[in-house]
């Protein structure tokens, strides 16, 4: 799981699952596991990143509002925290989502039957 969060293939552990800061390669160059089977694969990763951004915004508000009240620049602070959080957490969250979809059997090599048991 941690390897996938750092950009490694969840199946074989090869580095280089990401082709850019946030974009995955179509498949693992070592073992051939296809990372994305349909266009909506990463909706869950996006939702998790936005949830983490909302939690960070709540933490920012909890840390700053009690001592100062609703102050000038509060909204800009919330926006800054949200944008920074999404930019920082999206890649590891997407790596974790890649691992979770692999563990669920949705990420596999072409021609493999993820429903088939071992040895079939």
Helices and strands as residue ranges (DSSP letters): H 2-5, H 43-68, H 74-103
